[in-house]
Structure formats: C-alpha cells, structure tokens
Amino acid sequence: MPAPIHVLNGPNLNRLGKREPEIYGTATLADVEALCRDAAGDHPLVFRQTNAEHQLVDWVHEAIDADAGIVINPAGLSFRSIPLLDALKMARMPILELHISNIHRREEIYQTSLVSRAARAVIAGLGPAGYATAVATMRGWLAQP
C-alpha cells in the first residue's frame, strides 16, 4: 500500500466560498476536498481542516507517524506558528505548502511563511485548483523509490 497523503488545512478555510471571494473564490472546502479526492484516485488520502493551532500540530504528528506525505495549507498560521514549523521539521516524508492566493502579492504580513522552511515546494496563487496540483505532485513524489 502506498504512503498516504494527508491534506491539512488551517484556520478559516472552513469559510471558503463565503470569506473574501474576490481573493479566495467561491469554491467551498467541500469542493476543494472533492478536487483532492479526484486527484488522489485510489491513493489513500486524509483531508482535514481546523481552526486550532494545537489540532493542526497534532495532525502533523499523526501524518509523521503514518509516514504520510503532507500537503498543508496552514492559512494564517503560516506566518506566525513556530510550533507548526517545529512539528513539520520532524517529518521524513515530503511536505508541500499550499496557498489559494498568491501570498507574494498580498499585504506584507502575508509574504513570509515560516512553513516554507520545512516544505519541499510551495504552490501559491492557483486558487482551489492548486490542491489538485499539490495532490498529483505528492503522488509523484511518493511513487519515487
């Protein structure tokens, strides 16, 4: 059985489709999950969202213990969470950081992600479609010996 992919989402992503649609679009988190499951095909996939930093850290630990590849959209925790960075630095499997918007075109506070220090790659600005790209990329990475 291939290593699973854990798609982990941080604060406020449960509000997709309602929150600042001019930035994040009108797709809901359920739509995003469907994109991920389609991209995963028969590959094992865990999809989660939380508004709590400690819960996201716990899920990173679970992914590490499962030898899972991690696709993470830490949302606002990207820019301030040392505990999340420390948890991700423990991972042996690849990490792909994902942002719906292009954080580099946003206000200065959103332009420097701590999580990027632990990630193999970053996808930003592709909208919800970035999730499908991230899952397909992770599948490829996990297929490599």
N, C-alpha and C positions, 0 to 999 in steps of 0.2 A: 504494500500500500504506500502511495507517495506521501511525502511530508505534507501536512495540512497547511492551508493558508488561513491566517487569522486577519480579518479586516476589522480594524478597531477605530472607532470614531469618538471624538471628544465632545466637549460642551457645545450646546446649541445646535448641533447638527440634526437633532430631532425636530427642529423648527424649519428644516429645508422646505421650500415651497411657499413659506409664509414670511420668512425672515429676509429682508433686503433682496427681493427677487431681481432687482437691477444688478446686483453683484453675483448672487448665487443661483439665479434662475428659478424656475417654477417646479422642477422635479422634487419629489418628496424623498425622504430617506427610504421608504418602501420601494420607490422607483430605482434608487441607487442600489439597493440590495438585489433587486431583480437583474440589473446590469451585471453585478458581480457574479451572481449565480449562473447567468448565461455564459459569462467569460470563463468561469471555472469549469463548466461542463460537469464531468463526473469526478473532478478533483475535489477532495474534501475541503470544505470551506466553513469557517465560523465567522459570522457577521454580528458585530455588537456596537452599541452606542451608549455612552454615559455622559452625564453632566458632572460627575465627581472625579477629581484627580486621583484619589486613592483607588477607586474602582478601575480606572484605566491602567494604573501601575500594577494592580493585581492581575488584570487580564494579560498584560505583557509578561508577567511571571508565568502565568498558565501557558502562554504561547511558547515561552522558552522551554518549559518543562515538557511540552509536547513536540519539541523540535520543529516548530512551525515557522514558515516564512511569515513575516509581519508586514502588512500594508496598513499604514496608520495615517489617519487624518486627525492630528491632535488638536486641531482648531486653535483656540486662544491659548491653550497650554503649550503650544509650540514655542512661544516667545518668553515664557516665564518659569517653566516647570523643570527645576533641577532634579526632583525625584523621578520624573518621567525619563529624562535623559539618562540618569544613573541606571534605571531599570533596563532601558534599551541597550546600553553599553554592555550588558551581560549576555546579550543574545549571540549565539553562534551562527544562527541561520540569517539569511539576508533580511534587511529592513528596507522598505520603500516608503518614503514620506510622500504624502499626497495632500494637495490643497485644491479646492474647487476654483478659487480665484487666483490670479497671478499676484502673489504676495509682494512681489518686487515692484508692482505698480500701485500698491496701496500706500496708506499713510506710513510714515517712518517706523512707528511702533510695530508694524506687521512685517517688516522686511528682513529681520534677522531671526532665524529659527534655531533654537538650541538643539532641537531634534535632528536637524540636518547633520550634526556632528556624528551621529550614530548611524545614519542612513547610507546605504549604498548608492541610492539615487533619489531624486526629488522630481515629482510631477506637480506642476502648478499652472493653473490657468486654462485647463482643458474643460472646465465645467464638470458635470457629472460623468461625462464620457471618460474622464481621466481615471475613474475607478475601473472601468473595463480594461483600459490600457495597463493599469497597475496590476490587476489580477493576471492578465495574459503575460505580462513581463515576469511576474513572480513564478508563474507556472514554468516558464522557460528556465529561470534560474534554478528552480528546484529539480528540474529534469537533468541538469548537468551533473556529471559524476563528481 
